[in-house]
Amino acid sequence: MRRAVGAVGALMLLASPGLMAQQPEAEGALPKIATSTVFARYSDHILKIQVMETASNAKASIGTGFFVSADGLMVTNFHVIAERIHEPDNYRVEVVDRDGTAHAAEVVALDVVHDLAVLRTGMASPRFFTLGSTAPRQGDRLYSLGHPSDLGLSIVEGTYNGNLRHTLYPKIHFTGSINPGMSGGPTITEGGRVVGVNVSTMGEQRSFLVPEAQVSALVASVRAPGFTPPSDFLAEMTAQLTDYQREYLNALFEGEDKMVEVGAFRVVTEPAAVFRCWGGAERGEDLRYEQLWHRCATDDEVFIAGDQSSGVVSIVHEALESKGLNAIRFAKLYSDRFANDNTPSGDEKHVTPWKCSTRNVAAAGGTPMRAVLCLRALKKLEGLYDAVLKVAVLGNGGNGLVSTLTLAGASFDNIERLTARYLERVSWR
């Protein structure tokens, strides 16, 4: 479906005597196709997806999908149809054609790690996108299509800015205004090649795409001989997330980690190349203490449900130093910081209540610490948990460190192993 367009040179009359032919800006350059032309050519490849709550027969959410075969296979994001997977008795999936008619759709495959799903619509679709690798360059013009806020199919121009660096798996940075409802729609070249699938945005034209390679892999698995949809999609999700977190967490806090000095303490920083770390300080004569902080996290986040993610790993170190507070007031400040509740919220449909255990421990080198470990289970994904470890270093009346490790969607074995390694990497300078 790629359309080649030849370059055309233009002749212009110049003010100086005689006629000269003006050369194109670059030999072989392609003239820019109007955005309206791109929309006209490819809009019929794309439909609105709506997830319906069965009891009320009303829309619970909307998104976008696009055809990838003549027999009606459609690609979208997993998060668009997640309610159907979590509560299949309470939700159904429909696709809405250009005439406004809703058609039942069946989820046949998902890749929860890359936020993708394939639907079987049962609709004949002579117009569909042919998947295949493409190699845009940074700055190339792209076009994102979808249904923003249920306002009708729209097209957004933007530019390709390569893959994000701080993720375990590739994710494309698209400089364009993807909005809610466009999730699951394609971002394409002017020739109709799919570069990626709209997945998320940070606003201010900072948007992100799932690369086409992941889409092709999932669609190929559906088309493989003998393919049958999973009988239990929650079990399939659990298996995918278990494999993902095993790979993601396996190498953390192993070997010679990078260390950093924060106040009077030595702590771990940037435990893997995909982490980004930031720091700061709060000082002032009126405070009578100094607060330093150092935070590390990644851009990886695997959508599970509206209030639940996997792959989230964050580290926060907060060092406190007295600048004139007496011992009692500093101890009160330190205790209050340690007592702050850092556990994420969550819907009881998806997670159990937090359960915490507190004890005194000694890190490597004998550094005494007060540690609290909080766990909760993911109800529908057996064997996966969220965890928050918080430690406070003991033994000095004028200095303190509160260090917090947060893990989401991990196995108990990984939580146990990583928290033990983390404790070994906290010490006095």
N, C-alpha and C positions, 0 to 999 in steps of 0.2 A: 504493500500500500504506500510505499515510499514514492514520492513524486519528484523527479529531477527537474530543475528549472535552470535553463541556460542563462549565462550572463549576457546582458545587452549593453553595448557601448552607446553613448549619446553624443550627438554632434551639437555644438553650440556656436553661435556667432559671437566673435570676440570684438571688443571695442577697437583693438588695434587693427591696422589694415590687413586684409586677407582672412581666409578661413582656416581654422585649425580644428582637428578632432580632439575632444577632451577624453582622456583615458579614464576607465573606471578606477575606483579607489584601489582595488586589488584585482589582479588578473584572475579570472574565474570566479569572482565574487557573486553570491546569489542575492538578487533583490529581495527585500523583506516582503513577505506575504502579509496582507492585511489580517488583523485579528478576526475580523468578521468572516473572512474566507476560511480560516482554520475552524471557527465555530460551525460554519455551515457544512463543512466537509465531515466533521467527526461527532457532532452533537447527537446523531442518532445511534451512536455506539454506547450511549451512556443513559442510565435510568436512575430514578430515585428509589432508594430502599427505605421501607418503614417497618419498624418493629411494633406490632400491635399487642396491647394487653387484652387478653381474650375475654375477661369478664365484662369489661367496660366497652370493648370493641373500639378502643380509641388508640391513637398513636402514643407510644411511650418514648420513641426516639426515631430520628431519621438519619440517613446517610446517603451515600452514593455508591454505585457499582458500575462496572463496564464489562461488555461482552468480550469474550476471548475465543469464542467458537461459534460456528453456524448453528449448532444445536442448543444454544442458549446457556452455556456455562458462563458464569459471571464472577468477577473478582471484586472483593471489597475488603475493608478492615475487619479484623476479629472484633474490635471494640464496638463496631456498629451493630453486630448481631449477638453480643455477649449475653444479653438478657435471655435470649432464646436458649443458649447453652446452659446457663445457670438454672433457669426455671422453665424447662420445656413444656410443662403443663399450663403455664400461665402466659406464655408469649408465643407469637407466630411471626414469621417473616414474610413480607410481601414486596414485590417490585411493582412500580407504577409506570405504565407506558406513557408515551407522548400524548395519548388521548385522555389520560387521567384514570385509566382502568387499572385496578390492582389485580395482580396475579400471585398466587401462592408460590413460594420459593422454598427449596430444601437446602439446608447446610450439608455439604458432602465432605468437606475437608477443612482443616484449619492448621495454621502455623502460629501458635500463640506467641512464640518468642519474637517473631517478626511482625506480629499484629496483622495477619492476613487470614482470609477465609475464602472458600470457593462455594458458590451457590449453583444449584441446578434449577433453572427457571422453567424448563419445559417449553420455552418460547423459541420459535424459529428466528434466527438473527442473521440474515444475509450480510449485514454490516457489522463487522467486529474488528478488534485490534489483533494483529498478528504479532505475537511476542518474539523478541529477539534482541540480542545485545546491541547497544548503541554507545557511542563514546563521545558525549558532549564535552566541550572545553569550558573552563571557568569563564563565565560571562556570556555564554551562549543563551539566546532567548528561548524560553520555554513557555508552555501554556498549560495552566491547571484548570480543570473543569469539574464542576460539582454543583450541589444544591445547597447554597449557604442559607441557613436559617429558614429553610422551606420557602424560599422566595422564587424558586424556579431555577432551571439550569443556567449557570453563569460561567463565564470564562475570565481568567485572571492571567495577565502577563507577568512574567518574572524572569529571573536569571538563575543559571546553574552555578553553584559555588562549591562543588565537590563534596566529598564525604566529611562528616564530623570526625575529629581526631580522637575524642575522648569517649569512644564507645567500643564495646567488645565486637559487635557486629556492625556492618556498614549502615549508615543512615545519611541521606543526601540533604545538604543545606540548600533550600530553594528560597531565593529572595523574592517573595511574592506574598500576597495577602490571602492565604488559605483561611477559611472561616468555618465555624461549626456547621455541620451538614455537608461539607465538601469531603469529609473523611471517606476514604474508599474510592474516590474518583481518580482518574489518571492525570498525570502531568506528562505532556507529550512535546515532541518537536513539531515544527511547522509541517514536516512531512508525515506526521502521524505515528512516529515511533514512540512507544511508551518508555519513558525514562524512569518513572517511579510511580508509587501510589501515595496520594495525599494521606498523611497520618496525624500530624500535630502541628501546632503553631505556638510561638511565644509572643505573638503580636508584633507590631512595628515591622512587618514584612520579613520576619524571621520564621520560616516555615520548614517542615521536614517531610521527607519522602522515604518510603521503603523502596530500595533499589529494584529495578526490573528483574535482576538475576534471581532474587528470592521468589518473585511472582512466578517466573518461568519454572522454577524447581517444583513449586507446589502444584501448578497446573499440570506439569508433566507427570507427577505422581497420580493425579486423578485420571489422566488419560492412559496410564500404564495398563497392560493386559491384566485382567483379574482383579482390578481395583474394586473394593467395596467400602462404603463409608464406615467409620468406626461405629460399633454398636453402643458405645458409652463415651460420649465426648468429654465428660469430666475426667474419666480415667485417661483418655488420650492427652488432655491438658496436663494432668499430673505427671505423666511420663515425660512429656516434652519439657516441663519446668524442672523436673528432677535432673534430667540430662543437662539442661542449661545451667542450673546453679552449681552442679558438680564441676563443669568446665570453668565457670566463672570464678568460683571461690577456691578452687583447688590450689592455686599458687599464691594466694594472699598470705602475708605474714610468714613467709617461708624463706630461709636463707638470710642473706644480708640485706635487710630492708633499709631504706633511707630513713635517717633520723634527723630531728631538728630540735634545737633548744628553744623552749618557750618559757620565759621567766627563769625560774630556778630548776626547771625540769627538762629531761630529755625524753622525747616521745617520737613515735613513728609518724612518718609523713609519706604521701604518694606511694602507697603499697603496690601499685601497678601503673603501667604507662597510661592507662585510660583514665586515671584520676587527675583532677585539677584541685589545687589547694590555694586557699586564700587566707589572709591574716589581717589583724587589726589590733587596735589598742584603745582603751578609754582611760584618760588621765585628767587630772585637774586638782587644783589645790583644795577645792571644796570637798572632793571625794574622800580624801585621806586614805585612799588605797588605789592601786593600779590594777587594771584588768587587761590581760592580753588574751587573744583568741587565735586559734589556728584551725581551719576547717578544710576537709578534703571530701570530695564526692565525685561521682561520674555522671555522664549524661545518659547512662543506661537505665531504662525503666520499662519493665514488661507489664503491660496492662493485663490485669486479671478481672477486676470489676471496677465500678465507679470509684470505690474507696479503697481499692486493694491493688498492690503492685508487687512484682518480684524483681530481683536484680538490683534493688536499692541497697547500696552500701555507703554509709557515711561515717566520718570520724570528726569529732569536735573536741578540741582541747581548750580548756579555759583556765588560765593561770591567774591567781590572785596574790597580790603582795601588799602588805600593810605599809602605809605611809603616815603612821601616826595614830592608828586605831589601837586601843588597848587590847589585851589578849581576849577579854570576854566579848567585846564587840566584833573583833575579827572572827572569833569562833562562831558567833551568831551569823555573820555574813556568809561564812564558809558553809555552815550547816544548811542555811536556806538555799544556797546554790545547789548543793548536793540533793536536797529534797525536792527540787523542781521536777515536775512530772514531764518527762520527755517522750513518753510512749504515744505513738500515733493513735488517732481515733479509728473507728471502724464499725461497720454495720453488723449487728449480731447475726444477720443472715449468713454472713461470710466468715466471721471469726469468733473465737471463744473469748471470754474475758481474760485480761492479763493476769498472770500469776507470777509473783516475784519472790525471790529468795535473797536474803542479805547475810553477808558474813565478812569476817576479817580474813584477809589473805596476805601472803608475802610474795612479791614479784621476784624476778631474778635479781640476785645481789642482796636479797633480804629487805627490799623496800616494803614497809608495811602499808596496807591499803584497806579501805572499807569498800566492798564491792556489792552491787545489787544487780542481779540478772533477772529480767522479766521476759516471759514467753507467752505467746498465744498461738493456738492452732488455726490453720485455715480449714474451716469445717468441711468444705466440699472437695478439698485436694489433700487426700490422706498422706500424712508423712511430711508435710511442709508447715513451717512455722515462721512467725516474725519474732525477732529478738532485739532487746535493748540491754546492753551492758554499760553500767555506769560505775566508775571508780573514783575514789577520793584518796589522795596520798596523805598519810598521817605522819606526824613526828616533828612538825615545826610550827610554832605558834604564830609566825608572821608570814608564812607562805603556804599556799594551797593550790592544788590542781584537781579540777573535775574533768575527767576524760570520758567521752561517751562513744560507743560503737553501736551502730544500728544496722541490722540485717533484715531483709524482707524476703519471704518466700524461700527459705533455706531448710535443708534437712537437719534433724537434731544432731546427727554426727558432725556435720559441718559447723553448726553453731558451737558445739562443745569444743571442737578442735580450734576454731578461730578465736573464740573468747579466751581460751587458755594461752594461745600464742600472743594475743593482744596484751594480756596482763604482763607477759614477760618483757614487753617493750615499753614499760613505764618506769622511770627511775629519776632520782635526783641527778643533777648535772655533776 
